[in-house]
Amino acid sequence: MLKVYQAPHYQNTQQPLDTRVNKPPFWLSFFPSNSLQPIGFLVGLCLLLSGHLAAQSISGNVFFDGNNNGSRDALETGFPGVVVNAYRAGSLISSEATDNRGNYTLTSGIAMGVSYRLEFILPAGYNDGAAGGGSNTSVQFAKGGDSQINLGIYVPNQCGSDGSTIPRIIAGCIPFGGDVTLASNAYDNHSVGRQSCSLTPHQDDLTKYEIGVPYAITIHKRQKLAILTTLSSPNLSDFPPAPDGATAIYAVDYSGPDFTYKSYKLLAKLSDMGIEASNQFPISPGTNNIGEYGFGGITISEDERYLYIINMGKGNLIRLDISGINYQTIPAGGFTSTSQLPTIEIDIPAAVANCTNGRFRPSALRMYAGKLYIGGICDASASSDNSGLYAKIIELNPSTGASRVVFSHDLTSFNIGDLSATDLPQARWKFPFRTSISDGNPGEKQPFFNDIGFDDTGSIIFTIVDRKVFTTDTNREPGYLLRTWRQDDGTFELESDRKSGPFTSAALIAHSFTGQPANLSVDNGGPGTIAGPKWFFEQGIDIYGDAQSYFNHVNLANGGIFIMPGTKEVVVGFTDPGCVSTSGMRYFDWTNGTTKYGVGLTNVKYFSITGMSAVCDPSPIEIGNYVWKDSNRDGIQDPDEPAIQGATVALYEKCAGTPIATAVTDATGNYYFSSATGQSTSSHIYGVTLNPDSAYCLKVTSLGNTPLVNDLLLTRISPTTGETRGIQNTGQTLSNSDAFLVDGYPTISFTMNSAGQNNHTYDFGFTDEPCSLTTAITASSCDPTTDTYSLTVVSTVANSKETDTLTISVGGITRTFSTSVSFDSQFTTVFSGLSADGQSHTVTVSLPNCSTLTTNYSAPTGCKSLLTLNKLVDRSIAKVGDLLTYKLVLSNTGTGVGSILVRDSLSAGLTYIDESASTPSGTTFTAGNPISLWNVASISAGQSLTLTYQVRVDATGILYNIATIPGDTAKVCTSVPILMCLGDQFELTAPTGKSNYRWYKNGALIGDQSSNSLLVTEPGTYSLQVDNAGSSCPDYSCCPIIFEEDTLPNVQASAIRSTCLGNSARDNGQLVISNFNPAHTYQYSLGATFDSTAALSGPARTIPSNGLLSATLPNPTVAQFYTIRVYNQSGCHADVTVALLPTICDCPASICVPYVLQQTKRPRRIGDPVR
């Protein structure tokens, strides 16, 4: 019997499970029962041993559960290509895929009466339908001979309805003869028969003045929003543009009663976000036609987080993140920035978009089963003979970016019709278009991929129209409707000769709404090779006159597609859907191509119903499913392992608070929680609010009271799933146990899927695996500093069934730990400081009611080494610039091998000389500033190692070199004399706290100096002794402090008087010094003494090489004294005073006044010219 008790207080009295709020956490505990009987595979084993097993089969059907209700309804169809595997004893016994009708039969290896686990391997993106009377889950158990082992499957984000609400179809319309461009009607509001000339009651919702003409529509089901792109056409009168431009995206609120229209808003104009839809690749320069510009298809992701849009102008995709969008908060004018509406562009990979003789022109888009499907035309625009004209569908996985072509077909391989003409070729994209055709003037069709839909077999149905219809005012250019069949590899094969997969068309060649015989003589084309029409779907209408003569409208499909799951119906935009001169929609049976109903939206003959979709409730979500006894303890659901009936499974939102629902497993061990409406049972709970993308968890709070559950524990998780504690469940593993113990309860944590994305993989396995105890012991190596070692003991308790005390003992030391109910609990303890004696020792680990283990180990042998340092320096007194050589000796006086890292520190004023170190072999020296490291990997007992290196002296004072290892320090010092000037004073200060200070000068005790400081006023060698007897350095400093008197500068100076210019003295007196040291500096000031506050030369500066300190002294009127101060490198100075005498420049006029001397006559000389 399942019991629980408070973990810290194990007594003999157990309390029943209590899950009320505010109770302390409880731990699951399972107690043995004497009534427990052996169970297992006894029956199966006897059967196997008998040797008389008859070959048998297991059969069933896989179907698409269109309304997600767990039953196969009359209009739901079988699903092909699902692989069904049968397992027994962990081995694959038989495997088959469902046929085109969804049927399968397993025969190979199947024996009568033997149980098997069946696993249904669904195509990617599909999931289980709801569990119910007609459908179980993708893991089921069956015996040889069983039939009707059925499974309904589903895909997320489909229209779901329990019948209480009716989806509402929304269609974009061309405003020929009116203004309405968006209309809607209830899905079941259609003609009773196939012919109706009256308008179907519907609602005209929006006009061209508000949104232009919608092109494509997608639905946000949770918010009841239709989100649409708009049509870009050069024919502005028939196809008026959206008032907010070609990049406008509109959101239309259909949250009214029965999903009726309420209001609309501009969601965004993507040109505001830098995205344009202009024609980047025109067919004809300077012209724009459909498919070359504007936005095309639009679709929404299954979780309704993202919108995807085709940009026909660029030929790429746009993704909008709408996860934070609420219709009520969309601002007026829509969102205008990517910060409000994160937007990215996605290129279609060139490898899949390549076309021969032209470009790929994407236009249609649909999200289905987790992938994007992009429909478009290889336009063959560069071809001269239409070669390369293909319809292509590309599959793109938005999660991984993987892409491939899943459909491609040569459109020149078959001809088509239009309103009246037949046998028209399909031609390359070009401009201008061919002249408008008439009954006697057949033309050609330029195909445009309009829309995509998926039927319940996962096959694609699509429409292609003549792109001319969007460009010119024409009444002859509708298109055609085609279907495909999904292949096992996920590609699609086009219909041919009125057949598609298992389906054969029952459509009339040109069907008669009057019941009159069809005209079989008109060949309006289609894919295939048989004579006559080859289409799968009815493409046209025959029109009768009074004389019972008739003519045919041949191909009338003109737009969007909507497929309602579970109805076998595809709704298609159609010209003359039930009567001539109307437009609207036709309902077809996609299994035989016949028309079921018509919906007339207008009495005007439209040739384009554009996008189409339907507003509806989101599909319900269901989760579950299985609780069982894992008899062989492998974590996998095996046949013959018994289901656990009566287990209580609680569902929590955010794994907190009180359960939002509780289920009790039925006789098959199943439990389910569903958001659908329905009649709840104890095991299948309906009407639970399950919010997509929210965190939930499932907990088993009781296993019930049957003898089967006595002494059970949660099984170990299957080792092949990759799921770990604390990580949310992937929901992708079919047959394993998914739970972990959390706060004592088996728990599965997960994130709720999207609407309709049922998950039946949340399984709990339990086992009777006994408690076991294992121990791992690790002894460290001997610590040479202490001659001890540490011992790490790791004890693992597996499948503990109760709380108790685990005891770990070694060498008289005991450690205890509290255990609890768990799979594996690990306890680690470290015993430190154990003596390294090399002897054998015993570790004892004991857990009551589980096991006692004793383990022997050997301690490491003694390893203590005794390492000492000695430091030497080659000079006790040095001067700045000298090199010092240090020698560091490391010795091992112990008995063990040692290894050490020596830290060697230089005081400020010492600089290591690069590459000067000499290191012993096997050691490394890493120079640093101020700390270097000497790494000695091994030093044997009795060995000494010596390291030498050099430093440069860069400062005065006492300079130290200190080496340290744990337990020892070596220090040496060198005195570098400090130069002092006459009159300088220095104060030496030692730390306080000593009882006796004795200062010495030149070896003699200085009397009356017993404090910790000394004022030095004259050169000498000073030292200090304090009360530190026993120290390795009895003096305060092992090296004295040396002061030396610095030599004063000895220079000569002179003052040179100013010179005269005429009668005036110039201000060019000079100060000149000689016999100077070029390294010295100077200042000068007026006066017979130096005034440092009025230095005429400014701060001290280097003496010029010529000794000229100034050449601009003013000429004094009387002798002017100047005092020159010269400094040496230590700052000591000498003053020299000189006098600058005045210069007098007045003199007599006969001497000082200038005059002119000119020769006026001379004798004639040889060479003078003759006059």
Stockholm file with secondary structure:
# STOCKHOLM 1.0

chainA/1-1171         MLKVYQAPHYQNTQQPLDTRVNKPPFWLSFFPSNSLQPIGFLVGLCLLLSGHLAAQSISGNVFFDGNNNGSRDALETGFPGVVVNAYRAGSLISSEATDNRGNYTLTSGIAMGVSYRLEFILPAGYNDGAAGGGSNTSVQFAKGGDSQINLGIYVPNQCGSDGSTIPRIIAGCIPFGGDVTLASNAYDNHSVGRQSCSLTPHQDDLTKYEIGVPYAITIHKRQKLAILTTLSSPNLSDFPPAPDGATAIYAVDYSGPDFTYKSYKLLAKLSDMGIEASNQFPISPGTNNIGEYGFGGITISEDERYLYIINMGKGNLIRLDISGINYQTIPAGGFTSTSQLPTIEIDIPAAVANCTNGRFRPSALRMYAGKLYIGGICDASASSDNSGLYAKIIELNPSTGASRVVFSHDLTSFNIGDLSATDLPQARWKFPFRTSISDGNPGEKQPFFNDIGFDDTGSIIFTIVDRKVFTTDTNREPGYLLRTWRQDDGTFELESDRKSGPFTSAALIAHSFTGQPANLSVDNGGPGTIAGPKWFFEQGIDIYGDAQSYFNHVNLANGGIFIMPGTKEVVVGFTDPGCVSTSGMRYFDWTNGTTKYGVGLTNVKYFSITGMSAVCDPSPIEIGNYVWKDSNRDGIQDPDEPAIQGATVALYEKCAGTPIATAVTDATGNYYFSSATGQSTSSHIYGVTLNPDSAYCLKVTSLGNTPLVNDLLLTRISPTTGETRGIQNTGQTLSNSDAFLVDGYPTISFTMNSAGQNNHTYDFGFTDEPCSLTTAITASSCDPTTDTYSLTVVSTVANSKETDTLTISVGGITRTFSTSVSFDSQFTTVFSGLSADGQSHTVTVSLPNCSTLTTNYSAPTGCKSLLTLNKLVDRSIAKVGDLLTYKLVLSNTGTGVGSILVRDSLSAGLTYIDESASTPSGTTFTAGNPISLWNVASISAGQSLTLTYQVRVDATGILYNIATIPGDTAKVCTSVPILMCLGDQFELTAPTGKSNYRWYKNGALIGDQSSNSLLVTEPGTYSLQVDNAGSSCPDYSCCPIIFEEDTLPNVQASAIRSTCLGNSARDNGQLVISNFNPAHTYQYSLGATFDSTAALSGPARTIPSNGLLSATLPNPTVAQFYTIRVYNQSGCHADVTVALLPTICDCPASICVPYVLQQTKRPRRIGDPVR
#=GR chainA/1-1171 SS CEEEEETTCCCSCCBCCCCCTTCCCEEEEECCCTTCCCCSSHHHHHHHHHCCCCBCCEEEEEEECTTCSSSCCTTCCBCCCCEEEEEETTEEEEEEECCTTSEEEECTTCBBTCEEEEEEECCTTCEECCCBTTBCCSEEEEEBTCCCCCEEEECSSCBCCCSSSCCEEEEEECCTTSSEEEEEEETTCSCSSSCCCSCCCCEEEEEHHHHCCEEEEEEETTTTEEEEEECCCSCTTTSCCCTTCTTEEEEEECCSGGGCCCEEEEEEEGGGGTCCCCCSSCSSTTCCCTTSSSEEEEEECTTSCEEEEEETTTTEEEEEECTTCCGGGCCTTCBCSTTTSCEEEECCCHHHHCCTTSCEEEEEEEEETTEEEEEEEECCTTCSSCTTCEEEEEEECTTTCCEEEEEEEEGGGSCBCCSSCCSBCBCCCCSSCCCCCBTTBCCCBCEEEEEEEECTTSCEEEEEEEGGGGTSCCSSCCBEEEEEEECTTSCEEECBTTEETTEECCCCTTCCTTCCCCCTTCCCCCSSSSSSCCCSSCCCEEEECTTSCEEEECCCEEEEEEEETTTTEEEEEEESSSSTTCEEEEEEETTTCCEEEEEEEESSCCSCEEEEEEECCBCCCEEEEEEEECTTSSSBCCTTCCBCTTCEEEEEETTCSSCSEEEECCTTSEEEEESSCCCCCSSEECSCCCCTTCEEEEEEEECCSCGGGTTCEECCCCTTSCCCTTSCCCSCCSSBCCCEEETTEEEEEEECCCTTCCEEEEEEEEECCCCEEEEEEEECCCBTTTTEEEEEEEEEEEEECSCEEEEEEETTEEEEEEECSEEEEEEEEEEEEEECCCCEEEEEEEETTTEEEEEEEECCCCCCCCEEEEEEESCSBCCTTCEEEEEEEEEECSSSCEEEEEEEEECTTEEECTTCCBCCTTEEEECCSSEEEEEEEEECTTCEEEEEEEEEECSCEEEEEEEEETTEEEEEEEEECEEECTTCCEEEECCSCCSCEEEEETTEECTTCCSSEEEECSCEEEEEEESCTTCSSCBSSSSCEEEEECCCCCCEEEEECCCEETTEECSCEEEEEESCCTTCEEEEEESSSCCGGGCTTCSCEECCTTCEEEEEECCCSSCEEEEEEEECTTSCEEEEEEEECCCCCCCCHHHHSCCCCCCCCCCCCTTCCCC
#=GC SS_cons          CEEEEETTCCCSCCBCCCCCTTCCCEEEEECCCTTCCCCSSHHHHHHHHHCCCCBCCEEEEEEECTTCSSSCCTTCCBCCCCEEEEEETTEEEEEEECCTTSEEEECTTCBBTCEEEEEEECCTTCEECCCBTTBCCSEEEEEBTCCCCCEEEECSSCBCCCSSSCCEEEEEECCTTSSEEEEEEETTCSCSSSCCCSCCCCEEEEEHHHHCCEEEEEEETTTTEEEEEECCCSCTTTSCCCTTCTTEEEEEECCSGGGCCCEEEEEEEGGGGTCCCCCSSCSSTTCCCTTSSSEEEEEECTTSCEEEEEETTTTEEEEEECTTCCGGGCCTTCBCSTTTSCEEEECCCHHHHCCTTSCEEEEEEEEETTEEEEEEEECCTTCSSCTTCEEEEEEECTTTCCEEEEEEEEGGGSCBCCSSCCSBCBCCCCSSCCCCCBTTBCCCBCEEEEEEEECTTSCEEEEEEEGGGGTSCCSSCCBEEEEEEECTTSCEEECBTTEETTEECCCCTTCCTTCCCCCTTCCCCCSSSSSSCCCSSCCCEEEECTTSCEEEECCCEEEEEEEETTTTEEEEEEESSSSTTCEEEEEEETTTCCEEEEEEEESSCCSCEEEEEEECCBCCCEEEEEEEECTTSSSBCCTTCCBCTTCEEEEEETTCSSCSEEEECCTTSEEEEESSCCCCCSSEECSCCCCTTCEEEEEEEECCSCGGGTTCEECCCCTTSCCCTTSCCCSCCSSBCCCEEETTEEEEEEECCCTTCCEEEEEEEEECCCCEEEEEEEECCCBTTTTEEEEEEEEEEEEECSCEEEEEEETTEEEEEEECSEEEEEEEEEEEEEECCCCEEEEEEEETTTEEEEEEEECCCCCCCCEEEEEEESCSBCCTTCEEEEEEEEEECSSSCEEEEEEEEECTTEEECTTCCBCCTTEEEECCSSEEEEEEEEECTTCEEEEEEEEEECSCEEEEEEEEETTEEEEEEEEECEEECTTCCEEEECCSCCSCEEEEETTEECTTCCSSEEEECSCEEEEEEESCTTCSSCBSSSSCEEEEECCCCCCEEEEECCCEETTEECSCEEEEEESCCTTCEEEEEESSSCCGGGCTTCSCEECCTTCEEEEEECCCSSCEEEEEEEECTTSCEEEEEEEECCCCCCCCHHHHSCCCCCCCCCCCCTTCCCC
//
